[in-house]
Amino acid sequence: MNEEICSVNAGEVMTYKPDNMHFIRHFLSIKSVKSINTSKSYERDIKTFFNVDRVEDITLEDIRKVNNVHAEQYIMYLQKKGYSSATVNRKISSLSALYRWLMKYRENNSDVYVVKYNPFQYLKNEKPVVVSKETEFLTKEECKMLLASIDTSTLIGLRDKAILALAFTTALRKSEIINIRLKDIIRYGNYHVIEVIRKGGKKDLIKLQDNVRELIELYVKKSSAEGEWEKDRYLFLGHSVNGLNGKKLNHNTLNLIIKRVCDNAGIDKKLKVHSTRHTAITMVINEGVTLEKVRDFAGHANISTTNRYLHSVDKIENNPGDLIDIF
C-alpha cells in the first residue's frame, strides 16, 4: 500500500505516508514496539493464512477478498489439521488484529476506507471451545532419568542436556530459550543469571543453578571457535549438516530434540517444549513454594494463570474420589 492513507482520530483526519514500507510490515513494526515476539507471531500467522513466504507478497486486493465464509472455513481447516484450540484462537486473533488496524485508514484523503469490515471480528463464538486437556509433564524422577540418559560425549548430546537442564530448572518459555545470547549470561552479585525478555517486552533475571551453569559453560567451550565466548552469538546452536548448522535453534527443532531424547530414554509421553515449563512449575508447587513465588518464577503476568497449575496438582493429590470406598 504505497499510496497515501489517512487515519481518523478524535474527528480529525491524520495523514500517514508509508515511505514505501509495505502496509503489513508497518503494522508489524508498530506491534514490535511493545513485543517483538508478538510481532513475529502475528507475521507467522498472517503469512500462513495468505500462503506466502513474505508479507510483502500480500496485496490490498488479497486483504479485501477475505470474507466471513473464508474465515469460518479457515477455522475448520485448522481444526481438521489437529491444531489445539489455543493455537486456533491465536491465529484468528492475529488476523483480526491486522484487519482491525486497517479499518482505521482511508485512502488518499478520500472517504474510502482501506478495508470496510473485519471478517474475523465476530468469530468469538465460532472458535472451538478449549477442551480441558492437561499438558503432559515429567515427574522429578523422570527428569533425572531423562538427563542421565543423554550421551554428553557428543556436542549435540551436550547441547540437548544443557537445554533440558535449563528448562527444567527455570521454567523458561521456548522463545526465551532460543533467543538467549552469550552476552545475556552475567554475574549478579555472587550468582550467575540470564537476562531474558519476558512476554510484553519486560526484562527479567533468571538465576542459574551451578550444575546447569557448568553444563552451559562446557557446551559453549566445545561449540565456540578456539573455545572463545563470542558475546553476540546465540547460546544454543544447530550442529548438523542442514541449514541450521551454526545458527540459532527454532521452535520446531526444540520440540524435535525433546521428542528424540524422550524416545531414547524410553519415556512414552507426548512432550513438547511447553511440557518442560509445565514440569518445572509443577515441581516447585510440589515443593510447597508459595503461589506468589511460583508466579515470579514462571514469569506470569497474572496470578490466575499460576493458579491453574496449582489447581491441577491439588485436583490429583486431594481428589474427593479417594474418599469413596466401595471395595
KOLGU-431923 format. One record per residue: z, y, x of N, C-alpha, C in turn. Coordinates in steps of 0.02 Angstrom, whole numbers, padded with zeros to 5 digits, always signed. Layout:
% KOLGU-431923
ZYXZYXZYX
...
% end
This chain:
% KOLGU-431923
+00000-00059+00043+00000+00000+00000+00000+00061+00045
-00057+00078+00072-00061+00134+00118-00068+00200+00083
-00081+00198+00017-00086+00261-00019-00018+00292-00027
-00018+00356-00043+00045+00391-00052+00076+00369-00118
+00142+00355-00117+00176+00336-00178+00238+00379-00186
+00263+00381-00247+00319+00426-00262+00374+00387-00297
+00435+00412-00289+00492+00382-00323+00526+00434-00366
+00547+00414-00425+00582+00460-00470+00656+00452-00462
+00691+00507-00446+00763+00504-00436+00795+00565-00467
+00840+00553-00515+00876+00607-00549+00827+00658-00578
+00772+00634-00606+00724+00678-00638+00674+00710-00591
+00682+00700-00526+00637+00729-00478+00590+00676-00450
+00529+00696-00437+00481+00650-00408+00482+00660-00332
+00500+00607-00296+00503+00611-00223+00443+00575-00194
+00410+00607-00146+00352+00577-00115+00371+00538-00054
+00341+00479-00048+00353+00437+00012+00286+00420+00042
+00276+00435+00107+00215+00418+00142+00231+00361+00191
+00204+00303+00180+00223+00244+00219+00198+00242+00290
+00153+00290+00310+00129+00292+00379+00102+00224+00400
+00061+00194+00357+00027+00131+00371+00073+00070+00374
+00137+00079+00359+00181+00020+00354+00168-00014+00288
+00160-00079+00289+00149-00117+00228+00208-00109+00181
+00194-00105+00116+00247-00089+00069+00304-00140+00068
+00288-00204+00076+00341-00255+00078+00380-00250+00143
+00345-00236+00197+00379-00228+00262+00429-00169+00258
+00409-00117+00222+00454-00060+00213+00515-00080+00173
+00504-00119+00120+00559-00145+00079+00608-00186+00122
+00581-00229+00165+00622-00271+00208+00660-00230+00260
+00628-00177+00285+00662-00134+00334+00721-00098+00303
+00715-00080+00240+00771-00049+00204+00828-00098+00197
+00812-00160+00178+00863-00211+00169+00897-00230+00234
+00860-00226+00290+00887-00247+00354+00941-00199+00380
+00941-00138+00353+00993-00089+00374+01062-00116+00356
+01067-00146+00297+01131-00174+00275+01143-00243+00304
+01091-00285+00305+01099-00353+00331+01032-00381+00354
+01028-00394+00419+00966-00422+00447+00954-00492+00418
+01007-00531+00410+00999-00599+00384+00973-00599+00312
+00998-00552+00271+00973-00546+00202+00900-00527+00202
+00881-00481+00245+00811-00460+00250+00766-00519+00270
+00789-00559+00318+00749-00617+00339+00744-00668+00283
+00798-00676+00246+00797-00723+00189+00748-00700+00136
+00748-00634+00121+00700-00606+00074+00629-00619+00097
+00617-00607+00162+00549-00616+00188+00526-00688+00181
+00569-00736+00197+00550-00807+00190+00534-00824+00118
+00576-00800+00072+00567-00817+00002+00503-00786-00026
+00489-00724-00006+00428-00690-00030+00366-00724-00003
+00366-00741+00061+00307-00774+00091+00296-00843+00060
+00350-00878+00045+00344-00945+00014+00312-00940-00055
+00335-00892-00095+00309-00885-00163+00235-00868-00163
+00215-00821-00120+00145-00799-00118+00102-00842-00072
+00134-00892-00040+00098-00940+00002+00058-00905+00057
+00091-00863+00095+00060-00827+00150+00102-00835+00213
+00070-00823+00270+00106-00826+00334+00140-00760+00351
+00111-00705+00324+00139-00639+00338+00142-00599+00273
+00194-00559+00265+00198-00519+00204+00141-00468+00201
+00114-00450+00260+00059-00403+00262-00004-00429+00228
-00006-00495+00216-00063-00525+00182-00058-00520+00106
-00002-00495+00082+00008-00488+00009-00016-00419-00013
-00058-00417-00063-00085-00353-00087-00049-00332-00151
-00059-00269-00169-00030-00246-00232-00059-00285-00291
-00122-00304-00286-00153-00342-00339-00118-00410-00347
-00099-00440-00291-00061-00503-00293+00005-00494-00330
+00037-00439-00315+00102-00423-00346+00094-00415-00422
+00042-00378-00442+00033-00362-00513+00010-00422-00554
-00019-00472-00522-00044-00530-00559+00013-00575-00584
+00071-00570-00552+00126-00615-00569+00156-00596-00637
+00163-00645-00681+00193-00633-00746+00251-00681-00759
+00280-00676-00818+00338-00718-00834+00323-00792-00831
+00264-00811-00851+00245-00882-00850+00244-00908-00778
+00215-00867-00733+00215-00887-00662+00286-00896-00636
+00330-00850-00655+00399-00853-00632+00434-00916-00657
+00424-00931-00722+00455-00991-00751+00427-01055-00719
+00361-01055-00707+00330-01114-00676+00355-01124-00605
+00369-01068-00571+00394-01073-00503+00464-01105-00502
+00505-01087-00550+00572-01118-00554+00565-01194-00565
+00521-01213-00610+00511-01285-00623+00485-01321-00562
+00440-01287-00525+00413-01316-00463+00469-01328-00412
+00513-01279-00404+00568-01285-00356+00616-01340-00376
+00628-01346-00441+00673-01399-00466+00643-01468-00451
+00578-01475-00464+00545-01539-00451+00545-01557-00377
+00544-01506-00334+00545-01517-00262+00615-01536-00237
+00664-01532-00282+00732-01553-00265+00776-01500-00234
+00756-01436-00240+00798-01383-00214+00862-01377-00255
+00917-01360-00221+00980-01351-00256+00977-01289-00301
+01022-01287-00350+01023-01229-00395+01037-01165-00357
+01080-01168-00307+01096-01109-00268+01034-01083-00232
+00993-01128-00205+00932-01108-00170+00881-01079-00218
+00873-01110-00276+00827-01085-00327+00847-01015-00347
+00911-01006-00362+00936-00940-00383+00925-00887-00329
+00935-00907-00266+00925-00859-00211+00852-00838-00206
+00807-00886-00211+00735-00871-00207+00713-00824-00263
+00737-00837-00323+00720-00795-00380+00750-00725-00372
+00811-00722-00347+00844-00657-00335+00806-00615-00284
+00780-00648-00232+00742-00613-00180+00680-00581-00210
+00644-00619-00251+00583-00593-00282+00598-00538-00332
+00652-00548-00370+00673-00497-00418+00691-00432-00384
+00723-00437-00326+00742-00376-00289+00680-00337-00267
+00628-00373-00245+00566-00339-00225+00534-00303-00284
+00528-00336-00340+00497-00305-00399+00540-00247-00424
+00604-00255-00424+00649-00201-00446+00640-00139-00403
+00631-00150-00338+00621-00094-00292+00554-00060-00305
+00501-00100-00316+00434-00072-00327+00429-00033-00393
+00471-00051-00441+00468-00018-00506+00489+00055-00503
+00519+00075-00447+00540+00146-00439+00482+00191-00422
+00427+00162-00398+00375+00203-00367+00314+00214-00412
+00284+00274-00403+00221+00292-00436+00168+00303-00383
+00106+00299-00404+00050+00306-00357+00023+00377-00357
+00015+00405-00296-00021+00468-00287-00002+00523-00336
+00063+00534-00343+00088+00588-00387+00063+00582-00459
+00046+00521-00480+00021+00511-00548+00077+00481-00590
+00061+00467-00653+00110+00435-00697+00103+00359-00696
+00062+00333-00651+00050+00261-00647+00100+00229-00599
+00142+00186-00626+00191+00152-00585+00157+00097-00544
+00184+00085-00484+00157+00033-00440+00158-00035-00476
+00215-00052-00505+00219-00110-00550+00256-00088-00612
+00238-00117-00669+00265-00094-00732+00326-00134-00754
+00332-00195-00730+00390-00235-00751+00407-00287-00698
+00466-00315-00705+00491-00365-00658+00489-00434-00692
+00442-00477-00674+00436-00542-00708+00495-00589-00696
+00536-00572-00647+00594-00615-00631+00659-00589-00660
+00655-00531-00693+00716-00496-00714+00755-00534-00767
+00721-00563-00815+00756-00594-00872+00759-00670-00866
+00759-00694-00805+00762-00766-00795+00833-00792-00783
+00882-00749-00793+00951-00769-00778+00970-00832-00817
+00952-00833-00882+00969-00891-00923+00921-00949-00912
+00865-00935-00878+00817-00987-00864+00834-01025-00800
+00875-00993-00758+00892-01026-00696+00934-01088-00710
+00925-01140-00672+00964-01201-00684+01038-01189-00675
+01077-01221-00716+01149-01216-00709+01170-01253-00646
+01213-01222-00608+01235-01253-00545+01276-01315-00561
+01254-01371-00538+01290-01434-00550+01350-01437-00504
+01405-01462-00531+01465-01468-00490+01455-01526-00441
+01428-01510-00384+01412-01561-00334+01449-01544-00270
+01496-01586-00252+01536-01573-00193+01494-01582-00129
+01500-01535-00084+01467-01541-00020+01501-01596+00021
+01461-01641+00049+01491-01694+00089+01518-01665+00154
+01574-01690+00176+01604-01666+00238+01637-01724+00274
+01661-01711+00334+01691-01764+00375+01767-01756+00377
+01801-01812+00385+01873-01810+00397+01884-01794+00471
+01947-01781+00489+01962-01767+00559+01944-01827+00603
+01959-01887+00578+01944-01948+00616+01869-01956+00626
+01830-01940+00575+01758-01946+00580+01730-01894+00629
+01760-01835+00630+01740-01784+00678+01750-01808+00750
+01808-01838+00762+01822-01864+00829+01774-01919+00847
+01760-01964+00799+01714-02019+00812+01643-01993+00826
+01623-01943+00788+01557-01914+00796+01548-01883+00865
+01597-01842+00886+01593-01809+00951+01595-01859+01008
+01637-01911+00999+01643-01962+01052+01580-02004+01060
+01539-02006+01008+01478-02048+01010+01420-02014+01046
+01425-01950+01060+01369-01913+01089+01366-01923+01164
+01308-01940+01189+01297-01951+01261+01285-01884+01294
+01334-01860+01332+01328-01794+01363+01297-01797+01433
+01271-01855+01451+01237-01860+01516+01168-01827+01513
+01143-01816+01452+01079-01782+01443+01092-01710+01421
+01044-01666+01435+01052-01595+01416+01054-01587+01341
+01012-01625+01306+01011-01621+01233+01077-01646+01204
+01104-01700+01231+01168-01726+01207+01224-01677+01219
+01223-01644+01277+01275-01595+01293+01270-01536+01246
+01209-01514+01232+01199-01459+01185+01224-01477+01115
+01205-01537+01092+01224-01558+01025+01300-01563+01017
+01333-01588+01068+01406-01594+01065+01438-01524+01065
+01411-01478+01104+01437-01410+01105+01428-01376+01038
+01370-01386+01007+01357-01357+00941+01406-01383+00889
+01414-01449+00886+01458-01478+00836+01531-01462+00848
+01552-01463+00911+01621-01446+00927+01635-01374+00907
+01588-01330+00920+01595-01260+00900+01598-01254+00824
+01553-01288+00790+01551-01284+00716+01615-01311+00684
+01640-01368+00709+01699-01399+00680+01763-01359+00692
+01763-01316+00743+01825-01280+00760+01822-01206+00741
+01765-01183+00715+01759-01112+00698+01734-01099+00627
+01704-01150+00595+01675-01142+00528+01619-01090+00526
+01585-01081+00582+01530-01033+00583+01473-01055+00539
+01438-01007+00509+01378-01021+00471+01321-01037+00518
+01269-01070+00492+01213-01090+00535+01178-01029+00565
+01171-00975+00527+01138-00915+00554+01180-00884+00609
+01246-00889+00602+01291-00862+00653+01287-00903+00718
+01278-00969+00711+01274-01013+00769+01210-01001+00808
+01153-01001+00773+01090-00997+00809+01076-00928+00838
+01112-00877+00814+01100-00809+00839+01148-00788+00894
+01192-00833+00916+01237-00816+00972+01197-00809+01036
+01210-00754+01072+01181-00744+01138+01237-00751+01190
+01219-00763+01252+01270-00771+01303+01315-00709+01309
+01285-00651+01300+01324-00589+01306+01376-00582+01250
+01370-00622+01197+01418-00620+01142+01482-00657+01158
+01482-00697+01211+01543-00733+01232+01580-00688+01281
+01639-00665+01261+01675-00615+01300+01749-00634+01307
+01783-00599+01351+01855-00606+01358+01889-00556+01312
+01942-00579+01279+01981-00535+01236+02054-00548+01253
+02081-00509+01299+02149-00522+01323+02148-00587+01363
+02190-00634+01342+02194-00699+01375+02148-00752+01345
+02106-00730+01298+02065-00779+01261+01991-00768+01273
+01953-00820+01261+01880-00815+01259+01860-00814+01186
+01817-00767+01168+01796-00759+01099+01720-00751+01096
+01694-00763+01036+01623-00750+01023+01618-00694+00972
+01578-00644+00988+01567-00590+00940+01507-00609+00896
+01519-00616+00832+01466-00635+00785+01457-00581+00732
+01399-00583+00700+01385-00538+00645+01390-00578+00581
+01439-00560+00540+01450-00596+00477+01401-00572+00424
+01406-00603+00365+01366-00580+00308+01382-00507+00294
+01331-00468+00279+01342-00397+00267+01342-00355+00329
+01330-00387+00387+01325-00350+00449+01391-00334+00483
+01446-00363+00458+01511-00350+00487+01522-00390+00551
+01546-00357+00604+01561-00391+00667+01628-00426+00662
+01633-00484+00694+01695-00522+00693+01703-00557+00761
+01765-00567+00781+01780-00603+00843+01805-00673+00827
+01774-00723+00856+01791-00793+00842+01820-00823+00905
+01883-00845+00900+01917-00874+00958+01888-00943+00975
+01879-00956+01040+01855-01020+01063+01912-01064+01088
+01914-01126+01065+01961-01173+01095+01939-01187+01167
+01986-01201+01211+01970-01212+01281+01921-01270+01291
+01931-01324+01253+01886-01382+01260+01814-01364+01240
+01808-01323+01188+01742-01302+01166+01711-01255+01217
+01751-01210+01243+01726-01163+01294+01700-01201+01355
+01736-01252+01376+01715-01291+01435+01649-01327+01422
+01640-01353+01361+01577-01385+01343+01519-01335+01346
+01532-01276+01318+01481-01223+01317+01462-01202+01388
+01514-01192+01430+01501-01170+01499+01461-01223+01538
+01477-01287+01527+01440-01340+01561+01368-01342+01537
+01358-01334+01472+01290-01334+01444+01250-01275+01471
+01280-01216+01472+01245-01157+01497+01226-01165+01570
+01273-01192+01609+01260-01202+01680+01201-01248+01691
+01197-01302+01652+01143-01351+01661+01077-01328+01630
+01081-01282+01582+01019-01262+01547+00991-01196+01574
+01028-01163+01618+01004-01099+01645+00972-01109+01713
+00923-01068+01728+00890-01071+01793+00940-01056+01848
+00948-01102+01895+00993-01095+01952+01065-01084+01929
+01080-01105+01868+01149-01101+01843+01173-01031+01828
+01128-00982+01825+01149-00913+01813+01150-00899+01738
+01196-00855+01718+01201-00835+01649+01153-00777+01636
+01102-00789+01597+01056-00737+01577+01083-00707+01512
+01114-00650+01517+01154-00624+01463+01117-00617+01396
+01053-00602+01399+01016-00591+01336+00988-00654+01304
+00992-00711+01339+00965-00772+01311+01010-00798+01256
+00979-00834+01209+01018-00866+01156+01059-00923+01186
+01117-00935+01157+01161-00987+01184+01129-01056+01179
+01108-01074+01119+01082-01141+01108+01005-01140+01104
+00973-01179+01146+00901-01179+01152+00871-01247+01136
+00806-01246+01122+00769-01309+01114+00753-01338+01182
+00757-01404+01187+00742-01438+01251+00695-01496+01239
+00636-01482+01214+00588-01534+01200+00518-01508+01217
+00469-01552+01208+00400-01533+01226+00366-01493+01171
+00401-01484+01114+00369-01447+01060+00376-01371+01071
+00356-01333+01021+00355-01260+01028+00423-01228+01035
+00477-01265+01024+00544-01236+01028+00573-01240+01098
+00539-01271+01145+00566-01279+01212+00582-01211+01243
+00646-01203+01261+00668-01141+01292+00679-01084+01243
+00668-01097+01178+00678-01045+01128+00740-01061+01086
+00763-01011+01048+00822-01023+01008+00807-01072+00952
+00858-01107+00930+00851-01157+00877+00841-01122+00810
+00812-01159+00763+00806-01132+00695+00849-01174+00647
+00852-01152+00585+00896-01185+00536+00878-01259+00527
+00813-01274+00523+00792-01343+00512+00811-01388+00570
+00805-01361+00631+00822-01401+00690+00896-01418+00690
+00938-01372+00670+01010-01386+00667+01024-01443+00619
+00992-01442+00561+01001-01497+00513+00978-01564+00541
+00923-01563+00577+00897-01625+00608+00945-01651+00661
+00975-01605+00699+01023-01625+00750+01082-01662+00719
+01109-01633+00666+01167-01663+00633+01149-01731+00603
+01090-01735+00572+01069-01799+00543+01062-01852+00598
+01032-01834+00655+01022-01882+00709+01087-01906+00738
+01133-01859+00750+01197-01877+00780+01237-01921+00732
+01236-01906+00668+01272-01947+00619+01242-02017+00615
+01176-02022+00616+01144-02087+00614+01164-02129+00675
+01164-02097+00733+01182-02133+00795+01255-02155+00795
+01297-02116+00760+01368-02133+00758+01385-02182+00701
+01334-02198+00660+01345-02244+00605+01382-02213+00546
+01379-02147+00540+01411-02112+00485+01360-02103+00429
+01372-02137+00373+01324-02137+00318+01341-02082+00268
+01328-02021+00287+01338-01964+00243+01280-01916+00249
+01262-01884+00194+01207-01836+00195+01235-01768+00215
+01235-01756+00279+01265-01695+00306+01213-01645+00328
+01228-01581+00317+01188-01526+00343+01234-01479+00381
+01206-01424+00404+01246-01377+00443+01305-01352+00402
+01293-01339+00337+01348-01314+00295+01404-01365+00290
+01388-01429+00300+01439-01481+00297+01490-01472+00353
+01468-01448+00411+01515-01437+00467+01562-01379+00449
+01535-01329+00416+01577-01273+00394+01627-01296+00342
+01603-01335+00294+01647-01362+00243+01701-01406+00274
+01681-01445+00324+01729-01488+00359+01784-01448+00392
+01765-01395+00428+01813-01354+00464+01862-01320+00416
+01836-01293+00362+01878-01259+00313+01926-01308+00280
+01901-01367+00263+01943-01418+00231+01998-01442+00278
+01982-01449+00343+02033-01472+00391+02090-01422+00398
+02074-01357+00400+02129-01308+00408+02170-01303+00344
+02139-01313+00287+02176-01315+00224+02224-01374+00224
+02201-01431+00247+02243-01491+00250+02301-01483+00299
+02293-01438+00347+02347-01424+00395+02398-01375+00367
+02388-01352+00305+02437-01309+00273+02429-01235+00288
+02371-01214+00313+02359-01144+00328+02356-01104+00262
+02383-01044+00263+02384-01003+00202+02313-00984+00181
+02305-00969+00117+02239-00953+00090+02210-00891+00124
+02253-00841+00137+02230-00780+00168+02203-00793+00239
+02237-00836+00276+02215-00851+00344+02151-00894+00343
+02146-00938+00294+02084-00977+00287+02026-00931+00271
+02037-00882+00228+01984-00834+00212+01959-00798+00274
+02006-00774+00315+01987-00740+00377+01951-00788+00425
+01975-00849+00429+01945-00899+00473+01873-00913+00452
+01861-00918+00387+01795-00934+00361+01749-00873+00357
+01778-00814+00361+01737-00753+00355+01714-00741+00284
+01755-00762+00235+01738-00750+00165+01754-00678+00146
+01708-00645+00112+01721-00577+00089+01768-00578+00029
+01763-00631-00011+01802-00636-00072+01847-00698-00069
+01911-00689-00081+01957-00745-00076+01945-00799-00129
+01910-00780-00183+01894-00830-00235+01848-00884-00207
+01806-00866-00158+01763-00916-00126+01806-00966-00088
+01855-00941-00052+01901-00984-00015+01940-01029-00062
+01958-01002-00119+01998-01039-00167+01962-01100-00194
+01895-01099-00194+01857-01157-00217+01868-01216-00171
+01874-01203-00106+01887-01257-00058+01957-01285-00069
+02005-01240-00081+02074-01261-00093+02078-01304-00156
+02042-01282-00207+02042-01319-00270+02012-01388-00261
+01960-01393-00221+01927-01457-00209+01974-01506-00176
+02012-01483-00126+02060-01526-00091+02117-01546-00137
+02144-01496-00173+02201-01509-00217+02182-01556-00274
+02121-01551-00298+02098-01594-00353+02100-01667-00333
+02087-01681-00270+02087-01750-00246+02158-01774-00230
+02196-01732-00194+02262-01753-00171+02312-01756-00228
+02306-01711-00276+02353-01709-00332+02317-01724-00398
+02283-01779-00398+02243-01799-00456+02289-01824-00512
+02288-01792-00571+02330-01815-00627+02315-01887-00647
+02254-01910-00633+02237-01979-00650+02279-02030-00613
+02308-02010-00556+02350-02056-00518+02414-02074-00557
+02431-02032-00606+02492-02044-00645+02481-02096-00699
+02419-02113-00712+02403-02162-00764+02411-02233-00737
+02460-02268-00763+02475-02336-00739+02458-02386-00794
+02401-02417-00789+02381-02465-00841+02374-02535-00812
+02395-02545-00750+02391-02612-00720+02460-02639-00704
% end
